[in-house]
Amino acid sequence: MSDVAPGSASRRVESTWVSYRDAARLFLRGATVHTASRIALVVGTWLSLMNHGRAILHGDPPWLQLGLNYLTPFVVASLGYLAARRRRNVERLAAQLEREGDDDHS
């Protein structure tokens, strides 16, 4: 099972992983960027406006905190993306769906 890396029609990225090295490789190759960046944009903007809106409007934005407002949801979304694609999790889900399918046909 593989996905096309965002922005590259020819480069394939393995979509499941076994070792943490595989997961890090997926992350570094940008497998999580498409999903995680959209989430980080929405959540980071919301957090920034809620927590630092006044400082931003007064022209004194706390740059480090604003950066963390976007980085944190990006990392969390990336971890969620990778957790859902861990090979043993995928295999367990496939087995469960197969069992449920067998139950429906009984």
Beta strands, then each sheet from edge to edge (+ up, - down):
strand 1: 2-4
strand 2: 12-14
sheet 1: 1+ 2-
end
